């Protein structure tokens, strides 16, 4: 059997099976406790990092941050990446590394919680509406 025959047979088999499935999104929650004296500075740096990540990195699908009403130094992040590889690229990005360095002494504790996404839906234009996209 020729190498050319084997290669064409393998190509036909992979084409017949259809395209490879897309990787599942990676979703996690980060729970942070921030030094109260540095909360405003932390929130500014976090906002800059979130915006840059979503704008510059195709694999960062969404980053949401909230503070607990009764404990404003308790910050929660919902992070959604296209894949584990997208997350790995994100934590090596210059803007993320800058954020980590700048906030190192502001963050009193950090807990990362892995999740299993069930359904993630958003309006394409936020409060203005638009088509809904679900992952």
KEKOL-869806 format. One line per 5 residues: number of its first residue (from 1); their letters; for each residue y, z, x of N, C-alpha, C, O, CB. Coordinates in steps of 0.02 Angstrom, whole numbers. Glycine has a CB too. Layout:
N
NUM) A) Y:Z:X:Y:Z:X:Y:Z:X:Y:Z:X:Y:Z:X  ...
% end
This chain:
135
1) XXXXX) -59:0:42:0:0:0:62:0:45:65:36:95:0:61:-48  111:-39:27:170:-43:68:219:13:51:219:40:-4:204:-111:60  261:28:100:313:78:90:361:55:37:386:95:-3:350:93:157  375:-10:36:421:-38:-14:393:-28:-85:430:-9:-130:433:-113:-1  328:-39:-94:297:-29:-160:302:44:-181:320:59:-238:223:-51:-158
6) XXXXX) 287:90:-135:290:162:-150:362:182:-168:372:220:-216:265:204:-91  411:158:-132:481:175:-146:502:148:-213:535:183:-251:526:147:-91  483:85:-229:503:57:-294:468:91:-351:497:99:-405:489:-18:-296  406:113:-342:370:150:-393:403:218:-406:411:238:-463:296:160:-373  422:251:-352:457:316:-359:524:308:-394:542:349:-436:467:349:-290
11) XXXXX) 560:255:-377:625:243:-408:616:229:-483:654:255:-524:661:184:-374  567:188:-500:555:173:-571:535:236:-609:557:245:-666:499:120:-578  495:279:-579:475:341:-612:534:387:-623:540:418:-676:421:376:-571  579:392:-573:636:436:-581:685:408:-632:717:447:-668:671:447:-514  692:342:-636:737:312:-685:709:319:-755:746:332:-803:748:237:-669
16) XXXXX) 643:311:-762:612:317:-828:618:388:-855:622:397:-916:538:297:-824  619:437:-811:625:506:-833:696:523:-856:707:575:-886:604:554:-777  743:480:-842:812:492:-861:849:530:-807:820:548:-756:815:531:-927  913:540:-818:953:575:-768:931:648:-761:905:678:-808:1028:572:-785  943:675:-702:926:745:-690:969:789:-735:1027:773:-746:936:764:-615
21) XXXXX) 942:843:-761:982:888:-804:1039:920:-764:1031:934:-705:938:943:-836  1094:929:-798:1151:963:-766:1134:1036:-756:1099:1066:-796:1216:955:-808  1159:1066:-701:1146:1137:-691:1180:1179:-745:1231:1160:-773:1171:1159:-621  1150:1235:-760:1177:1280:-811:1241:1313:-784:1246:1326:-724:1126:1334:-832  1289:1326:-827:1349:1361:-804:1331:1432:-781:1284:1462:-806:1402:1364:-859
26) XXXXX) 1369:1456:-733:1362:1525:-709:1419:1565:-740:1478:1548:-732:1362:1529:-630  1402:1618:-775:1452:1660:-808:1442:1732:-786:1386:1757:-784:1447:1654:-886  1498:1764:-768:1492:1834:-752:1556:1870:-772:1608:1840:-784:1477:1844:-677  1549:1936:-773:1605:1980:-790:1618:2023:-729:1572:2050:-698:1590:2025:-854  1681:2030:-711:1701:2074:-657:1740:2132:-687:1787:2122:-725:1743:2037:-602
31) XXXXX) 1721:2193:-669:1756:2253:-690:1791:2282:-629:1759:2299:-580:1707:2306:-723  1857:2287:-633:1896:2312:-577:1937:2372:-598:1960:2377:-654:1941:2257:-550  1946:2417:-551:1993:2472:-559:2046:2463:-506:2031:2456:-446:1957:2543:-553  2109:2462:-527:2165:2446:-483:2207:2509:-470:2216:2550:-515:2208:2390:-513  2232:2516:-410:2276:2570:-392:2338:2566:-437:2373:2515:-437:2296:2568:-316
36) XXXXX) 2353:2619:-476:2410:2616:-523:2476:2599:-490:2517:2564:-519:2417:2682:-559  2487:2622:-429:2550:2609:-394:2557:2535:-376:2613:2512:-361:2554:2652:-331  2503:2499:-376:2505:2428:-355:2486:2380:-411:2473:2321:-399:2458:2418:-296  2484:2405:-472:2460:2364:-528:2501:2301:-539:2473:2247:-548:2461:2406:-591  2567:2306:-539:2608:2247:-551:2598:2194:-497:2592:2135:-512:2682:2266:-555
41) XXXXX) 2596:2216:-435:2585:2169:-379:2516:2137:-385:2507:2077:-373:2592:2204:-311  2466:2177:-404:2398:2150:-412:2397:2096:-466:2368:2043:-456:2349:2207:-429  2428:2111:-524:2427:2063:-579:2461:1997:-560:2438:1944:-581:2461:2093:-640  2514:2000:-520:2547:1938:-497:2499:1897:-453:2493:1837:-461:2612:1955:-458  2467:1931:-405:2421:1896:-360:2360:1868:-398:2338:1812:-385:2396:1944:-304
46) XXXXX) 2335:1906:-446:2279:1882:-486:2298:1820:-526:2260:1772:-528:2255:1938:-533  2356:1821:-557:2379:1763:-596:2385:1701:-552:2366:1646:-573:2446:1779:-630  2412:1709:-492:2418:1652:-446:2350:1625:-427:2340:1564:-426:2457:1673:-383  2303:1669:-413:2236:1648:-393:2200:1614:-450:2169:1561:-440:2195:1708:-368  2203:1641:-510:2170:1611:-567:2196:1541:-581:2157:1494:-589:2180:1655:-629
51) XXXXX) 2261:1534:-582:2291:1469:-596:2271:1418:-544:2252:1361:-561:2368:1474:-600  2274:1437:-480:2255:1390:-426:2182:1371:-431:2164:1313:-421:2270:1422:-357  2139:1419:-445:2067:1405:-449:2051:1355:-504:2013:1308:-493:2029:1469:-461  2080:1365:-563:2066:1320:-619:2097:1251:-607:2067:1200:-623:2092:1350:-685  2155:1250:-578:2190:1186:-565:2157:1146:-509:2151:1085:-514:2263:1199:-549
56) XXXXX) 2137:1180:-455:2114:1145:-395:2039:1134:-391:2016:1089:-356:2136:1183:-336  1999:1174:-425:1927:1171:-417:1893:1144:-480:1893:1178:-532:1899:1241:-400  1864:1085:-477:1831:1057:-536:1775:1101:-563:1761:1100:-623:1804:989:-520  1742:1140:-520:1686:1182:-542:1706:1248:-572:1663:1283:-599:1642:1194:-485  1770:1265:-570:1794:1326:-603:1815:1305:-673:1868:1275:-682:1853:1361:-563
61) XXXXX) 1773:1321:-722:1786:1299:-790:1837:1342:-826:1879:1317:-862:1722:1297:-829  1832:1408:-815:1882:1453:-844:1880:1521:-810:1828:1544:-788:1871:1461:-920  1937:1551:-806:1945:1619:-781:1992:1654:-829:2049:1633:-838:1973:1621:-707  1969:1708:-860:2010:1747:-906:2015:1818:-879:1966:1846:-855:1981:1746:-979  2075:1846:-882:2083:1916:-861:2118:1955:-916:2164:1931:-949:2124:1919:-794
66) XXXXX) 2095:2017:-925:2123:2062:-974:2124:2133:-944:2087:2148:-898:2084:2061:-1040  2168:2174:-971:2170:2245:-953:2155:2285:-1016:2174:2266:-1071:2240:2266:-923  2119:2340:-1007:2104:2383:-1064:2168:2415:-1089:2209:2439:-1049:2052:2437:-1046  2178:2416:-1155:2240:2442:-1184:2252:2515:-1165:2307:2533:-1146:2238:2435:-1261  2201:2556:-1170:2209:2627:-1156:2206:2644:-1082:2223:2700:-1062:2156:2666:-1193
71) XXXXX) 2184:2597:-1041:2180:2607:-968:2201:2543:-933:2158:2504:-911:2108:2629:-946  2266:2530:-927:2290:2466:-901:2270:2451:-829:2276:2394:-807:2364:2463:-907  2247:2501:-792:2223:2488:-724:2150:2465:-723:2123:2450:-670:2231:2551:-681  2118:2463:-782:2050:2438:-789:2054:2365:-809:2071:2349:-867:2008:2480:-841  2039:2321:-762:2046:2249:-772:1976:2218:-779:1930:2238:-744:2085:2215:-713
76) XXXXX) 1970:2171:-825:1907:2136:-835:1920:2061:-828:1969:2035:-855:1876:2153:-904  1875:2028:-793:1880:1955:-785:1818:1923:-815:1762:1947:-805:1887:1936:-709  1827:1870:-852:1772:1828:-874:1776:1764:-832:1825:1727:-836:1775:1813:-952  1724:1752:-793:1723:1696:-747:1670:1646:-769:1612:1665:-780:1710:1720:-674  1688:1582:-775:1640:1531:-795:1645:1474:-745:1697:1442:-736:1654:1506:-868
81) XXXXX) 1588:1461:-712:1583:1409:-662:1533:1356:-686:1486:1373:-723:1561:1439:-593  1541:1295:-666:1496:1241:-686:1426:1253:-662:1377:1230:-693:1522:1174:-661  1419:1288:-606:1353:1300:-576:1360:1354:-523:1415:1376:-506:1324:1234:-545  1304:1376:-498:1303:1424:-442:1338:1394:-381:1374:1428:-345:1231:1445:-425  1326:1329:-369:1359:1295:-313:1435:1295:-320:1471:1303:-271:1333:1223:-307
86) XXXXX) 1459:1287:-381:1532:1289:-393:1560:1358:-378:1614:1365:-349:1548:1270:-466  1523:1410:-397:1543:1478:-381:1546:1489:-305:1594:1517:-279:1495:1529:-413  1494:1465:-270:1491:1473:-197:1551:1438:-165:1580:1464:-118:1425:1444:-169  1569:1379:-190:1627:1343:-163:1691:1383:-178:1736:1386:-136:1632:1272:-194  1694:1412:-238:1754:1451:-257:1766:1509:-210:1823:1519:-188:1745:1477:-329
91) XXXXX) 1715:1547:-193:1726:1606:-151:1740:1588:-78:1757:1631:-38:1665:1652:-154  1734:1524:-61:1753:1501:6:1821:1465:6:1845:1445:59:1700:1453:33  1852:1458:-52:1915:1421:-57:1972:1460:-25:1972:1522:-26:1932:1405:-131  2021:1426:5:2077:1461:37:2115:1507:-10:2134:1562:11:2124:1410:67  2128:1486:-72:2167:1528:-117:2128:1591:-137:2158:1644:-145:2187:1489:-180
96) XXXXX) 2062:1586:-145:2022:1645:-161:2020:1693:-101:2029:1753:-110:1951:1626:-183  2009:1667:-42:2007:1709:18:2075:1744:29:2077:1802:50:1989:1667:80  2129:1709:14:2196:1740:20:2204:1796:-31:2230:1850:-14:2250:1687:9  2182:1784:-93:2185:1836:-145:2144:1897:-124:2168:1953:-130:2158:1808:-212  2083:1887:-100:2040:1943:-80:2072:1984:-25:2070:2045:-26:1971:1917:-57
101) XXXXX) 2101:1950:22:2133:1985:78:2195:2024:54:2205:2082:73:2153:1935:133  2236:1992:13:2298:2023:-10:2286:2082:-57:2327:2128:-60:2342:1972:-45  2231:2082:-94:2218:2134:-143:2168:2187:-120:2152:2233:-157:2194:2103:-207  2143:2180:-60:2090:2224:-36:2106:2298:-45:2062:2337:-66:2076:2211:37  2166:2319:-30:2185:2390:-35:2209:2409:-105:2219:2468:-120:2238:2406:15
106) XXXXX) 2218:2360:-149:2239:2373:-217:2180:2389:-263:2187:2426:-311:2278:2313:-244  2123:2360:-247:2063:2366:-289:2025:2429:-268:1999:2434:-212:2018:2303:-283  2022:2477:-314:1986:2540:-300:1911:2532:-309:1871:2563:-273:2011:2595:-345  1891:2490:-357:1819:2477:-367:1811:2409:-399:1855:2384:-434:1786:2532:-411  1752:2380:-386:1735:2314:-413:1661:2314:-430:1618:2331:-389:1752:2257:-362
111) XXXXX) 1646:2295:-491:1577:2289:-514:1568:2219:-543:1606:2199:-587:1558:2344:-567  1519:2181:-517:1506:2114:-540:1444:2115:-584:1392:2139:-564:1497:2065:-481  1450:2088:-644:1396:2088:-693:1375:2016:-707:1414:1976:-732:1418:2124:-759  1312:2001:-690:1285:1935:-705:1269:1933:-780:1248:1983:-809:1221:1921:-663  1279:1876:-810:1266:1867:-882:1225:1805:-894:1218:1762:-850:1331:1864:-922
116) XXXXX) 1198:1800:-952:1163:1739:-975:1205:1710:-1031:1209:1739:-1085:1089:1755:-999  1238:1652:-1019:1280:1624:-1072:1239:1605:-1133:1184:1577:-1127:1318:1563:-1046  1266:1620:-1191:1236:1599:-1254:1273:1537:-1278:1242:1484:-1286:1238:1657:-1308  1338:1543:-1290:1379:1487:-1310:1451:1503:-1291:1476:1557:-1307:1372:1471:-1385  1483:1456:-1258:1553:1464:-1237:1593:1409:-1271:1581:1350:-1257:1560:1461:-1159
121) XXXXX) 1639:1427:-1314:1679:1377:-1351:1753:1391:-1341:1775:1448:-1336:1661:1379:-1426  1792:1337:-1338:1864:1343:-1332:1898:1283:-1365:1869:1228:-1367:1886:1349:-1257  1958:1293:-1390:1999:1239:-1416:2031:1204:-1356:2056:1238:-1310:2053:1265:-1467  2031:1139:-1356:2056:1102:-1298:2130:1113:-1285:2153:1105:-1228:2043:1029:-1307  2168:1132:-1337:2240:1143:-1328:2258:1215:-1342:2315:1229:-1361:2280:1097:-1373
126) XXXXX) 2212:1261:-1333:2226:1332:-1344:2248:1345:-1414:2218:1320:-1462:2278:1357:-1295  2302:1384:-1422:2326:1403:-1488:2351:1342:-1528:2355:1345:-1589:2383:1454:-1482  2367:1287:-1493:2389:1226:-1528:2332:1189:-1560:2343:1140:-1596:2426:1181:-1479  2270:1210:-1547:2213:1178:-1580:2180:1125:-1536:2168:1136:-1477:2234:1148:-1645  2168:1069:-1567:2134:1015:-1532:2059:1021:-1539:2033:1069:-1568:2153:1015:-1459
131) XXXXX) 2023:972:-1512:1950:973:-1517:1920:1035:-1484:1947:1062:-1435:1921:910:-1485  1864:1058:-1512:1829:1115:-1484:1775:1090:-1436:1739:1043:-1451:1797:1159:-1541  1771:1123:-1380:1719:1108:-1330:1676:1169:-1322:1701:1224:-1313:1750:1087:-1262  1610:1160:-1326:1563:1215:-1315:1516:1198:-1259:1494:1141:-1252:1524:1230:-1380  1501:1247:-1218:1453:1239:-1164:1390:1277:-1181:1342:1278:-1143:1482:1263:-1095
% end
